């Protein structure tokens, strides 16, 4: 993507008996890549959600 800097972290925190909170933070330079990176993260989190929901429906 042409970034000169990219740093990301992910944290998973319990949120009740059967839930968790997924926190994904990323820092990217140049600033012009922020919107595209955000869109990719949105799609990535949607895929993670779909995958986890499908797995829980099979259990």
C-alpha positions in Angstrom: 0.0 0.0 0.0 3.0 2.3 0.1 3.0 3.1 3.8 6.1 4.5 5.4 5.0 3.4 8.9 2.5 0.8 10.1 1.9 -0.3 13.7 -1.1 -2.3 14.9 -2.2 -4.0 18.1 -5.1 -6.2 19.0 -6.6 -6.9 22.4 -9.4 -9.2 23.4 -11.2 -8.4 26.7 -13.9 -10.5 28.4 -17.4 -9.0 28.3 -19.7 -11.2 30.4 -20.0 -14.9 30.3 -20.2 -15.5 26.6 -18.9 -12.4 25.0 -15.7 -10.5 24.4 -14.6 -7.1 23.2 -12.1 -7.0 20.3 -10.0 -3.8 20.2 -8.0 -3.3 17.1 -5.8 -0.2 16.8 -3.6 0.8 13.9 -1.4 3.7 13.1 -0.3 4.3 9.5 1.6 6.9 7.6 1.3 8.8 5.4 -2.1 10.1 6.6 -3.5 9.7 3.1 -3.7 6.0 3.7 -5.9 6.3 6.8 -9.2 6.1 4.9 -8.2 3.0 2.9 -6.7 1.3 5.9 -9.8 2.0 7.9 -11.9 0.5 5.1 -9.7 -2.6 5.1 -10.0 -2.9 8.9 -13.8 -2.6 8.7 -13.9 -5.4 6.2 -11.5 -7.5 8.3 -13.6 -7.1 11.4 -16.7 -8.0 9.5 -15.1 -11.3 8.4 -13.9 -12.0 11.9 -17.4 -11.5 13.2 -19.0 -13.7 10.5 -16.4 -16.4 11.2 -17.0 -16.4 15.0 -20.8 -16.3 14.6 -20.7 -19.2 12.2 -18.5 -21.3 14.5 -20.7 -20.5 17.5 -23.8 -21.6 15.5 -22.1 -25.0 14.8 -21.4 -25.6 18.5 
